[in-house]
Amino acid sequence: MSPPSLHPRYLSRALTEALTDTPVVLVHGPRQCGKTTLARLVGDAAGYTYLSFDDEVLCAAVRADPAGFAADLPQRAVLDEVQRVPELFTCIKSLVDRDRRPGRLILTGSANVLLVPRLADSLAGRMEVLRLHPLAQVELAASPPQFLDRLFGGGFQIDTNARLGPELAERILAGGYPAALARPSARRRAAWYRDYIETLVQRDVRDLQRIASLDALPRLLNLAAGQTARLINISDLAAPFALSRPTIRDYVTLLARVFLLEELPPWHSNRLSRLIKTPKLHLGDTGLAGALLGLDGPTLAADRPLLGQLLETFVFQELRRQASWRELPISFHHFRDKDGAEVDLVLESGQALAGVEVKASATVTTADFRGLRKLREAAGTRFKAGVVLYDGEATAPFGDGLTAVPMRELWESR
């Protein structure tokens, strides 16, 4: 693997652009996904002073005198891990109100600080928020992201390509965290992910909320890894614990705040009345999921049901990462009705809608498009395309905007 610093981060253009017209820009995402590297890369080139609140002395200084600390900030500064000092938020508001020049501050946060009321209220209208994910496959390949453009308008050309085979399981388990990818072997990457989870739970989660059963969180995360890409079932998650379902629900929300879990809401339409309205649960990164489940490439490749689950999460996270760089926002849902028709991912951009079904197999049949045909019928003229992504060789049309597309096309350009 290449050193993580050599991988392009396609969010950098959005960050640079936001600094030209917005006083404060927040880059948030999971710890170790590359926020500090990105903020320093952009900030150093423009003369920003870097301050990290991982430094306990700086945290203590803010808590002692937040107004004085804010008043003494340099004209341009990067404030790293700002969720650790919520006392500073209202002071940043006052600072910005006195000086509305764009590009005043770059903030980074390893928790979803928009859920911290003081920040959300204090900087409304003064701050642009950018989400940085772990590395996408297109960033690892240094390829221009083209899949979403093809999905929403460009179309997929008839073509053939080599299938991934065993490489697919290896890609899933490698994940996207730069520090893990810099390690020389799958075994060493898995060790990094295990250490990462322990550190995150012991530190960042403890900072966010004092909870009585901190030791339950890694076990809960392990259970969630086994349920990734399934409908969320709080009763099943709560079963091994001597904790109530509302408590487990709160813990799931807490793990989502530090970007370890994500809930995918259901898509619904007035044209259909028999839709499942339960969200799906996804791990934030498949490298983390694989480490939690103790998987290696051959083991995952041999377990077809689990491979299907992790592949669905892998595709979801790849598309989420690619969508985060686009000018027009994309919202993500899943589709399932009570007759068993389903589409793994429903993507909406403005009035346009597209569906993606994920298959771990090397072949596709007409039956694999059942859910996409039902989605097309429900969406009407909004429907732009339906794709079955599979580990095969041929890009092939299946009629009326439906196409079978090899998995490689998620990140390879042609």
C-alpha positions in Angstrom: 0.0 0.0 0.0 1.1 3.6 -0.7 1.7 5.9 2.3 -1.6 7.5 3.2 -0.3 11.0 2.6 0.0 10.2 -1.2 -3.7 9.5 -1.6 -5.7 12.5 -3.0 -8.6 13.7 -0.8 -11.3 14.9 -3.1 -12.9 16.9 -0.4 -10.0 19.4 -0.5 -11.6 21.4 -3.3 -14.8 21.9 -1.4 -12.9 23.0 1.7 -10.8 25.5 -0.2 -13.9 26.9 -1.9 -15.8 27.2 1.3 -13.0 29.2 2.9 -13.4 31.9 0.3 -16.9 32.9 1.4 -17.7 31.4 4.8 -16.2 32.5 8.2 -16.1 29.0 9.7 -15.8 25.7 8.0 -16.2 22.5 10.0 -14.7 19.2 8.8 -16.1 16.3 10.8 -15.8 12.6 10.5 -14.4 9.6 12.4 -11.1 9.9 14.3 -8.1 8.9 12.1 -10.0 9.3 8.8 -7.6 12.1 7.7 -9.3 15.3 9.0 -6.1 16.8 10.5 -4.0 16.0 7.5 -6.6 17.6 5.2 -7.0 20.7 7.4 -3.3 21.2 7.8 -2.6 20.7 4.1 -5.1 23.4 3.2 -4.4 25.6 6.2 -0.6 25.5 6.0 -0.7 26.7 2.4 -2.8 29.7 3.5 -0.9 30.6 6.7 -3.3 29.1 9.3 -2.0 28.5 12.8 -2.7 24.9 14.0 -4.1 24.2 17.5 -5.1 20.7 18.6 -7.5 20.1 21.6 -6.0 16.7 22.0 -3.5 18.8 24.0 -4.8 18.7 27.6 -3.1 22.1 28.4 -5.1 23.8 25.6 -8.3 22.2 26.8 -7.6 23.4 30.3 -6.9 26.9 29.1 -10.3 27.0 27.2 -12.2 25.7 30.3 -10.5 28.3 32.5 -11.3 31.3 30.3 -13.1 30.5 27.0 -13.7 34.1 26.1 -10.1 35.1 26.7 -8.8 32.1 24.7 -11.1 33.0 21.7 -10.1 36.6 21.8 -6.4 35.7 21.6 -6.8 33.4 18.6 -4.7 34.2 15.6 -6.4 35.8 12.6 -6.6 32.4 10.9 -6.5 29.2 12.8 -7.2 25.5 12.5 -8.9 24.2 15.7 -8.5 20.4 15.8 -10.9 18.1 17.7 -13.1 20.9 18.7 -15.8 18.6 20.2 -13.6 18.3 23.3 -14.2 22.0 24.2 -17.9 22.9 23.7 -17.3 25.8 26.1 -15.6 27.6 23.1 -18.6 27.5 20.8 -20.5 30.6 21.9 -17.2 32.5 22.1 -16.4 31.6 18.5 -19.9 33.0 17.6 -19.0 36.3 19.2 -15.6 36.3 17.5 -17.1 35.7 14.1 -19.9 38.3 14.6 -17.2 40.9 15.3 -15.2 39.8 12.2 -17.2 38.2 9.4 -14.3 37.8 7.0 -14.4 34.5 5.2 -11.9 31.8 6.0 -11.5 32.8 9.7 -11.5 29.3 11.2 -11.2 25.7 10.2 -12.7 23.4 12.8 -12.4 19.6 12.9 -14.4 17.2 15.0 -14.3 13.4 15.6 -17.9 13.4 16.8 -21.0 14.7 15.1 -20.8 18.0 16.8 -23.9 19.2 15.0 -25.7 17.2 17.6 -24.2 19.4 20.3 -26.9 22.0 20.8 -24.4 24.8 21.7 -22.5 24.4 18.5 -25.6 24.0 16.2 -27.3 27.0 17.7 -24.2 29.2 18.0 -22.8 28.9 14.5 -26.0 28.7 12.5 -25.6 30.7 9.3 -21.9 31.3 10.1 -20.5 27.8 9.4 -20.3 25.4 6.5 -20.1 21.7 7.4 -18.2 19.2 5.4 -18.1 15.4 6.1 -14.8 13.6 5.6 -15.0 9.8 5.4 -12.2 7.3 5.4 -10.5 6.9 2.1 -12.8 5.9 -0.8 -11.7 3.3 -3.4 -11.5 6.0 -6.1 -9.1 7.9 -3.8 -7.0 4.8 -3.3 -6.9 4.3 -7.1 -6.4 8.1 -7.7 -9.2 7.8 -10.2 -11.7 10.5 -11.1 -15.1 9.7 -9.5 -17.4 8.9 -12.4 -19.9 6.3 -11.1 -22.5 8.7 -9.8 -22.4 10.8 -13.0 -23.1 7.7 -15.0 -25.8 6.5 -12.7 -27.7 9.8 -12.8 -27.3 10.7 -16.4 -24.3 9.5 -18.3 -25.3 5.8 -18.6 -23.2 2.7 -18.6 -21.6 1.5 -21.9 -21.7 -2.2 -22.9 -18.2 -3.5 -22.0 -16.3 -6.3 -20.3 -13.7 -6.2 -17.5 -11.9 -8.8 -15.3 -13.9 -9.8 -12.2 -12.3 -9.2 -8.8 -12.6 -12.7 -7.4 -10.6 -13.1 -4.1 -9.5 -9.4 -4.4 -13.0 -8.3 -3.5 -12.9 -9.8 0.0 -9.4 -8.3 0.6 -10.7 -4.8 -0.4 -13.6 -5.1 1.9 -11.5 -6.1 4.9 -8.8 -3.5 4.2 -11.3 -0.7 4.8 -10.5 3.0 4.3 -8.6 4.3 7.3 -5.2 5.8 6.1 -3.2 4.5 9.1 -4.5 1.0 8.7 -3.9 1.0 4.9 -0.3 2.1 5.5 0.4 -1.2 7.4 2.2 -3.9 5.4 -0.2 -6.9 5.9 -3.8 -7.8 6.5 -3.0 -9.1 9.9 -1.3 -5.8 10.9 -4.2 -3.8 9.6 -6.7 -5.9 11.6 -4.6 -5.2 14.7 -4.8 -1.5 14.0 -8.5 -1.6 13.7 -8.9 -3.5 17.0 -6.7 -1.0 18.9 -8.6 1.9 17.2 -11.9 0.6 18.5 -10.6 0.2 22.1 -9.1 3.7 22.1 -12.1 5.3 20.6 -14.5 3.8 23.1 -12.3 4.5 26.1 -11.6 8.1 25.0 -14.0 9.8 22.6 -17.2 8.1 23.8 -16.3 8.7 27.4 -15.8 12.4 26.5 -19.2 12.6 25.0 -21.3 10.8 27.6 -20.6 9.3 31.0 -22.2 5.9 30.8 -22.2 3.1 33.4 -21.5 0.2 31.1 -18.6 1.4 29.0 -17.4 -2.2 28.6 -20.7 -3.1 26.8 -19.9 -0.8 23.9 -17.2 -3.0 22.2 -19.5 -6.0 22.6 -22.4 -4.1 21.1 -20.3 -3.0 18.2 -19.3 -6.6 17.6 -22.9 -7.6 17.5 -23.7 -4.7 15.2 -20.9 -5.8 12.8 -22.6 -9.2 12.4 -25.9 -7.4 11.6 -24.5 -4.8 9.2 -26.7 -4.3 6.1 -29.7 -5.8 8.0 -32.8 -4.1 9.3 -32.0 -2.8 12.7 -33.3 -4.9 15.5 -32.8 -3.4 19.0 -34.2 -6.5 20.7 -31.6 -8.7 19.1 -28.8 -6.3 20.0 -30.0 -6.0 23.6 -30.5 -9.8 24.1 -26.9 -10.6 25.4 -26.9 -7.7 27.9 -28.5 -7.0 31.2 -29.5 -3.7 29.9 -32.9 -2.3 28.7 -33.8 -1.9 25.1 -34.0 1.9 25.5 -30.4 1.9 27.0 -29.1 -0.1 24.0 -31.0 2.2 21.7 -29.1 5.1 23.3 -25.8 3.3 22.9 -26.4 2.7 19.2 -27.1 6.5 18.9 -23.9 7.2 20.8 -21.8 5.0 18.5 -23.4 6.7 15.5 -22.3 10.1 16.9 -18.7 9.0 16.6 -19.3 7.6 13.1 -18.9 3.9 14.0 -22.5 3.1 13.0 -24.9 4.5 10.6 -28.6 4.0 10.1 -30.0 4.0 6.5 -33.6 5.2 6.5 -36.3 3.5 4.4 -37.6 5.0 1.2 -41.3 5.5 1.0 -43.8 6.6 -1.6 -47.5 7.4 -1.6 -47.9 5.0 -4.5 -47.0 2.0 -2.3 -48.7 1.1 1.0 -46.9 -2.1 1.9 -43.4 -0.8 2.6 -41.1 -1.8 5.4 -40.4 1.3 7.5 -37.5 0.1 9.6 -34.0 1.5 9.0 -31.0 -0.6 8.1 -27.9 -0.7 10.2 -24.5 -0.3 8.6 -21.0 -0.2 10.1 -19.1 3.0 9.3 -16.2 1.1 7.6 -15.9 -2.5 6.5 -12.3 -2.7 7.7 -13.6 -2.2 11.2 -16.4 -4.7 10.7 -13.9 -7.4 9.5 -11.6 -6.8 12.5 -14.5 -7.0 14.9 -15.6 -10.3 13.4 -12.1 -11.8 13.2 -12.2 -12.3 9.5 -9.5 -12.8 6.9 -10.0 -12.8 3.1 -10.4 -16.6 2.6 -12.8 -16.9 5.5 -15.0 -14.1 4.3 -14.9 -15.3 0.7 -16.1 -18.7 1.8 -19.0 -17.3 3.9 -21.4 -16.2 1.2 -24.1 -14.7 3.4 -21.7 -12.6 5.4 -19.8 -11.6 2.2 -23.1 -10.3 0.9 -23.7 -8.3 4.0 -20.3 -6.7 4.1 -20.3 -6.1 0.4 -23.5 -4.2 0.7 -22.0 -2.0 3.4 -18.8 -1.6 1.3 -20.8 -0.3 -1.6 -23.0 1.9 0.5 -19.9 3.5 2.2 -18.1 3.9 -1.2 -21.1 5.7 -2.7 -21.5 7.9 0.5 -17.9 8.9 0.2 -18.2 9.8 -3.5 -21.5 11.7 -2.9 -19.8 13.9 -0.2 -17.7 15.6 -2.9 -20.6 16.4 -5.3 -22.1 19.9 -5.5 -25.6 18.6 -5.5 -26.4 16.6 -2.3 -27.5 13.0 -2.5 -29.7 11.4 0.1 -29.5 7.6 0.7 -32.3 5.2 1.6 -33.2 1.5 1.2 -36.4 0.1 -0.3 -38.2 -3.0 0.9 -41.9 -4.0 0.8 -43.8 -6.7 2.6 -43.8 -8.9 -0.5 -40.0 -9.3 -0.3 -39.1 -6.9 -3.1 -36.1 -4.8 -2.1 -33.4 -2.5 -3.4 -30.3 -2.1 -1.2 -29.7 1.6 -2.0 -32.0 4.3 -3.2 -30.2 7.5 -4.1 -32.1 10.8 -4.5 -30.5 14.0 -6.0 -33.1 16.7 -6.4 -36.0 15.2 -8.3 -33.8 12.4 -9.8 -33.8 9.0 -8.2 -31.7 5.9 -8.9 -31.4 2.4 -7.3 -28.5 0.1 -6.7 -28.8 -3.6 -5.9 -25.6 -5.3 -4.6 -24.8 -9.0 -5.4 -21.7 -10.9 -4.5 -22.2 -13.4 -7.3 -20.5 -13.5 -10.7 -23.8 -13.7 -12.6 -26.9 -11.7 -12.9 -30.4 -12.8 -14.0 -33.6 -10.9 -14.8 -34.9 -11.9 -11.3 -32.2 -9.8 -9.7 -33.9 -6.7 -11.0 -37.3 -7.4 -9.4 -36.9 -4.8 -6.7 -35.5 -2.2 -9.1 -38.5 -2.7 -11.4 -40.9 -2.1 -8.5 -38.9 1.0 -7.5 -39.1 2.2 -11.1 -42.8 1.8 -11.1 -43.2 3.6 -7.8 -40.9 6.5 -8.7 -42.4 7.2 -12.1 -40.6 9.9 -14.1 -38.2 10.5 -11.3 -36.5 7.2 -11.9 -33.2 7.6 -13.8 -31.5 4.3 -13.6 -31.3 1.0 -11.8 -28.1 -0.9 -11.4 -27.2 -4.4 -10.2 -23.6 -4.3 -9.0 -22.0 -7.7 -9.2 -18.6 -9.4 -9.3 -18.8 -10.3 -12.9 -17.2 -9.2 -16.2 -19.9 -7.7 -18.4 -21.7 -4.4 -18.3 -25.0 -5.3 -19.9 -28.4 -3.6 -20.3 -31.5 -5.3 -19.0 -34.0 -2.9 -20.6 -35.7 0.4 -19.6 -32.9 2.0 -17.6 -31.7 -1.2 -15.9 -28.1 -2.4 -16.2 -25.8 -5.0 -14.7 -22.5 -3.4 -13.8 -19.3 -5.0 -12.6 -18.1 -4.0 -9.2 -14.9 -2.5 -10.5 -16.8 0.3 -12.2 -17.4 1.8 -8.7 -13.8 3.1 -8.7 -12.2 2.5 -12.1 -12.4 5.1 -14.9 -12.4 4.5 -18.6 
